[in-house]
Amino acid sequence: MKKRIIYTLLIISGVIVFFPIIYSLIASFMTTKDIMSGKLLPSKIDFINYRELLQNIPILQFFLNSLITSIVTMIFQVIICSLTAYALVFVEFKEKKLVFLLVMGSIFIPWEAIFIPNYFIILKMKLLNTKIGIILPFLANGLGIFLMVQQFKTLNKSLIEASKIDGCSHIFIYLKIVLPL
């Protein structure tokens, strides 16, 4: 009996949460008259909204732009964050703790606080309205560096030390041992 009540409440909660999304999808097949009259279901399924969308707005170009910028940003974030994390975990240098504290501190700066300075930097670089101008502010990410540092700390130190004894460079260790793990 208790399970039935829980499942019933979960189903009701799910319907409440997903109703706006489902209604938006259903409304996309409605005419303006059906929507304005407050109907929940269309009187007839009509694809005119999709035809008008494809004719008047270059939605496919928007999708392609988003896809390109997302993939390039992700690739560069993985490269930059993992290189930084490798240096913080496996390379000994004088101000290692200070650099890690700065990385940690950058996590707590909200995007809204650096949005306008980033805009002016992109403007001065004459990269406004370009894909590079969108990608550049997101190339490094304090949270990404932190997560990679935590992951790299779980790796076996003796494996890295054995590689160094065998004469492997940091780049080789990074590319062939640490990054694949």
JOHUDA-V690830 format. One record per backbone hydrogen bond with DSSP energy under -0.5 kcal/mol. CO is the residue of the C=O (numbers start at 0). NH is the residue of the N-H. E is the energy in kcal/mol with one decimal. If there is no record, write none. Layout:
BEGIN
co:CO nh:NH e:E
co:CO nh:NH e:E
END
This chain:
BEGIN
co:0 nh:4 e:-1.8
co:1 nh:5 e:-2.2
co:2 nh:6 e:-3.0
co:3 nh:7 e:-2.4
co:4 nh:8 e:-2.6
co:5 nh:9 e:-2.4
co:6 nh:10 e:-2.5
co:7 nh:11 e:-2.5
co:8 nh:12 e:-2.6
co:9 nh:13 e:-2.6
co:10 nh:14 e:-2.4
co:11 nh:15 e:-2.3
co:12 nh:16 e:-2.6
co:13 nh:17 e:-2.7
co:14 nh:18 e:-1.5
co:17 nh:21 e:-2.6
co:18 nh:22 e:-3.2
co:19 nh:23 e:-2.1
co:20 nh:24 e:-1.9
co:21 nh:25 e:-2.5
co:22 nh:26 e:-3.3
co:23 nh:27 e:-1.3
co:25 nh:28 e:-1.6
co:26 nh:29 e:-1.5
co:28 nh:45 e:-1.9
co:30 nh:34 e:-2.0
co:31 nh:35 e:-2.8
co:32 nh:36 e:-1.5
co:33 nh:38 e:-1.8
co:34 nh:37 e:-1.3
co:46 nh:50 e:-2.0
co:47 nh:51 e:-2.8
co:48 nh:52 e:-2.1
co:49 nh:53 e:-2.4
co:50 nh:54 e:-2.0
co:51 nh:55 e:-2.6
co:52 nh:56 e:-2.1
co:56 nh:58 e:-2.5
co:57 nh:61 e:-2.0
co:58 nh:62 e:-2.4
co:59 nh:63 e:-2.4
co:60 nh:64 e:-2.6
co:61 nh:65 e:-2.3
co:62 nh:66 e:-2.5
co:63 nh:67 e:-2.6
co:64 nh:68 e:-2.5
co:65 nh:69 e:-2.3
co:66 nh:70 e:-2.4
co:67 nh:71 e:-2.6
co:68 nh:72 e:-2.3
co:69 nh:73 e:-2.4
co:70 nh:74 e:-2.5
co:71 nh:75 e:-2.4
co:72 nh:76 e:-2.6
co:73 nh:77 e:-2.4
co:74 nh:78 e:-2.1
co:75 nh:79 e:-3.0
co:76 nh:80 e:-2.6
co:77 nh:81 e:-2.0
co:78 nh:82 e:-2.2
co:79 nh:83 e:-2.3
co:80 nh:84 e:-2.5
co:81 nh:85 e:-2.4
co:82 nh:86 e:-2.2
co:83 nh:87 e:-2.3
co:84 nh:88 e:-1.8
co:85 nh:89 e:-3.2
co:85 nh:90 e:-0.6
co:86 nh:90 e:-1.2
co:90 nh:92 e:-0.6
co:92 nh:95 e:-1.2
co:94 nh:98 e:-2.2
co:95 nh:99 e:-2.3
co:96 nh:100 e:-2.3
co:97 nh:101 e:-2.3
co:98 nh:102 e:-2.3
co:99 nh:103 e:-2.6
co:100 nh:104 e:-2.6
co:101 nh:105 e:-1.8
co:102 nh:106 e:-0.8
co:103 nh:106 e:-0.7
co:103 nh:107 e:-0.6
co:104 nh:107 e:-0.9
co:105 nh:108 e:-1.0
co:107 nh:109 e:-0.7
co:109 nh:112 e:-1.3
co:109 nh:113 e:-0.8
co:110 nh:113 e:-0.8
co:110 nh:114 e:-1.0
co:113 nh:117 e:-2.2
co:114 nh:118 e:-2.2
co:115 nh:119 e:-2.3
co:116 nh:120 e:-2.1
co:117 nh:121 e:-2.5
co:118 nh:122 e:-2.4
co:119 nh:123 e:-2.6
co:120 nh:124 e:-1.8
co:121 nh:126 e:-2.5
co:122 nh:125 e:-1.3
co:126 nh:129 e:-1.1
co:129 nh:133 e:-1.1
co:130 nh:134 e:-2.3
co:131 nh:135 e:-2.9
co:132 nh:136 e:-0.5
co:134 nh:137 e:-1.9
co:135 nh:138 e:-1.5
co:140 nh:144 e:-2.3
co:141 nh:145 e:-2.5
co:142 nh:146 e:-2.7
co:143 nh:147 e:-2.1
co:144 nh:148 e:-2.6
co:145 nh:149 e:-2.4
co:146 nh:150 e:-1.9
co:147 nh:151 e:-3.1
co:148 nh:152 e:-1.9
co:149 nh:153 e:-0.6
co:150 nh:153 e:-1.2
co:151 nh:154 e:-1.1
co:155 nh:158 e:-0.7
co:155 nh:159 e:-1.0
co:156 nh:160 e:-2.7
co:157 nh:161 e:-2.4
co:158 nh:162 e:-1.6
co:159 nh:163 e:-2.1
co:160 nh:164 e:-2.4
co:161 nh:165 e:-1.9
co:162 nh:167 e:-2.6
co:163 nh:166 e:-1.3
co:168 nh:172 e:-2.5
co:169 nh:173 e:-2.8
co:170 nh:174 e:-2.9
co:171 nh:175 e:-3.0
co:171 nh:176 e:-0.5
co:172 nh:176 e:-1.6
co:172 nh:177 e:-2.8
co:173 nh:178 e:-2.7
co:176 nh:180 e:-1.3
END
